Every structure is written in structure tokens, then in C-alpha cells.
């Protein structure tokens, strides 16, 4: 789409779309380029809504993760923090971005990132898209080390620093996103040990994010809701009595829908509102 006025920006950044477009046109951007920037803004707005990131929490690591996901989704425009620069600059002036785009890694960081990418491509046989995602986490990790110490100091890296990094990432990600960070951080630490950058293998120091089985099971209906469901059946009709029998099997016996559907009903006596199913009697007394 080359018409920026037709680009829709839903979500938390929608209120800033018109101002961003005015800013782009005032600075001399062509309509096609402005449209691509607005499309990136639309993508970012949907992304932060889906990842439970507040519009005022757009930090450097968050923006780097967004760029990584944008690349992984097959996007070919605005796939670097430099390309996202006009939007970052506008949002920073609006008070939403707490830091500008980071400078390109230099010195030891840049050399390690290059060797790490080559290691993933040649030794691990990863696809280039996966390599970018792994290297993005490594870049964030190195940036955090340099921000707190002004240098990497990998010889001083210990379990406490690794735990701190994982906890900081977990605070702004969902469980699945934190798990990805953990996998990629272990890969980085394994490489650093093999490369000789750290004296010890620290992969075992990476904590595992909590992920309990069945944590997302649907909660059971409360008693009042069940009572309303049962009371909605018209026991004066055969269909209503059938519905009541099905609901009783589901609620009192805890049967699954597929199990109830598979039951063959024989010798059913509807008298007094009692349902008899192959010797199992579900007494359906109606008030």
C-alpha cells in the first residue's frame, strides 16, 4: 500500500498515528515510505497489545524483540532498529520510548556476535531466520552487561547475573516468550564456553521458567450457573428431558461431551422425570 492515509493503526498506538503521519510528511518523506512506516507502527501496536506490553514500556530490549519477530514473520521492510528510527524518534518525543535505538555493537561484542552467528549457521545448521532470533537475544544480553558495567566482563559472569537477566526478561514476557529467551541464552552460554570467552560452562545456571501442566484448564461452572442450565430444560417435552439427562451426566458424573454423545440410550423410562441409562440412574428431580 503506497497511500499512507489508508493505513489503519489499531490498538494502543492508534491515538498517535495521525501525529506520526503529519511528522513524516513535514520531514519530507514520500507517501510510499510514510505508508511503510505507518504499517510498521500498526504492526508494533498489535504486537505490544498481544504481548501485554504497556505503550509506555517501549524499551530497547522490547523493540529488539519486536524487530526479531517482524523478521521471523517474513517482513522485508523496516526490519531493523535503524529502519524503525523515525517511529522510535517520534514515540520518544511523545514520551513512550524510554531509550533510543542502540548504537551498533562494537569491539568484543561485535566480534562475539559475528562468531556466534557463524557457529549457529555452520556448526548447528540453523536456518538464517532462527540465527537472527538467537543473535538478537545475545545482543540484548551483551547490551545489558555493558549498560551495567560499561564493558562485557565475561570472565566475571556468574549465576547471579544470569538469573537477574532472565528475571528481567520474564517480567515483560509471557511464559512462552521467557522459555524462548531461556533456550537461546543456554545456546549463547554454551558457545561462549566453547569459544573460550568464559572459563566455565554456565548453561546449568540458567533457570527454568515455571510452566505447570494443565495450568490453563477451563474452570468448572459454579453451582448457580449449573442450576440455571438444568432449569432451562422443558421437561414437558421429550427433547427437554433428553437435554436434562445430558446435562445431568455432564454435571453430576463429570462425563465429557464426547463420552455422553457416544452413549447408546436404551430402556429409558421418563416417568417421574427419572432417566435410566443402562443401569445408571441419574435422578432428575425438578423443582
Residue pairs with C-beta under 8 A, 6 or more apart in sequence:
1 7
1 35
1 39
2 31
2 32
2 35
3 31
3 35
4 21
4 24
4 25
4 31
4 34
4 35
4 37
4 38
5 21
6 35
7 17
7 35
7 38
7 39
7 42
8 42
9 16
9 17
9 38
9 41
9 42
9 45
10 42
10 45
10 46
11 42
11 45
11 46
11 48
11 49
12 45
12 48
12 49
12 54
12 55
13 41
13 42
13 44
13 45
13 48
13 55
13 91
14 45
16 41
16 90
16 91
16 94
16 96
17 38
17 41
17 42
19 90
19 94
20 37
20 38
20 41
20 87
20 90
21 34
21 38
23 86
23 90
24 33
24 34
24 37
24 38
24 86
25 34
27 86
29 37
29 86
36 77
36 78
37 78
37 86
37 87
39 77
39 78
40 70
40 77
40 78
40 83
40 84
40 87
41 87
43 70
43 75
44 66
44 87
47 53
47 66
47 69
47 70
48 54
48 55
48 58
48 62
48 66
51 173
51 174
51 177
52 174
53 62
53 172
55 96
56 95
56 96
57 98
57 172
58 91
58 96
58 97
58 98
59 97
59 98
59 99
60 99
60 101
60 102
60 140
60 143
61 140
61 143
61 144
61 169
61 172
62 172
63 81
63 84
63 88
63 97
63 101
64 81
64 102
64 136
64 139
64 140
65 136
65 140
65 173
65 177
67 79
67 80
67 81
67 84
67 136
68 132
68 133
68 136
70 78
70 79
71 79
71 129
71 132
71 133
72 129
72 132
72 133
77 83
78 84
78 87
81 88
81 101
81 102
82 101
84 101
85 101
88 97
88 100
88 101
89 100
91 97
92 99
92 100
102 143
104 110
105 113
105 139
105 142
105 143
108 151
108 152
109 139
109 142
109 143
109 146
109 152
112 138
112 142
112 152
112 192
112 195
112 197
113 135
113 138
113 139
113 142
115 191
115 195
116 134
116 135
116 138
116 188
116 191
116 195
117 131
117 135
119 191
119 194
119 195
120 126
120 130
120 131
120 134
120 135
120 187
120 191
121 128
121 131
124 187
126 134
133 180
133 184
134 184
134 187
134 188
137 180
137 181
137 184
137 185
137 188
138 184
138 188
140 169
141 165
141 185
141 188
142 152
144 165
144 168
145 151
145 152
145 153
145 154
145 157
145 161
146 152
154 192
154 197
154 198
155 198
155 199
157 198
157 202
158 202
158 205
159 202
159 205
162 185
162 189
162 202
162 205
162 206
162 207
163 205
163 207
165 185
166 178
166 181
166 182
166 185
166 206
166 207
166 209
169 177
169 178
169 181
170 178
170 181
170 209
173 181
175 209
175 210
175 211
178 209
179 209
179 211
182 206
182 207
182 208
182 209
185 206
186 203
186 206
189 198
189 201
189 202
189 203
189 205
189 206
190 201
190 203
192 198
192 202
193 200
193 201
193 202
193 203
221 229
221 251
226 251
229 247
229 251
230 244
230 247
230 248
230 251
233 240
233 241
233 243
233 244
233 247
234 240
235 241
235 244
235 273
235 284
235 286
238 270
241 270
241 273
241 275
241 284
244 273
244 275
244 284
245 265
245 275
245 277
245 282
245 284
246 260
248 275
248 282
248 284
249 255
249 260
249 263
249 277
249 282
250 256
250 257
250 260
252 282
253 280
253 282
263 277
263 278
264 278
265 277
266 278
267 276
267 278
268 275
268 276
268 277
269 275
269 276
273 284
273 285
273 286
274 281
274 282
274 283
274 284
275 281
275 282
275 284
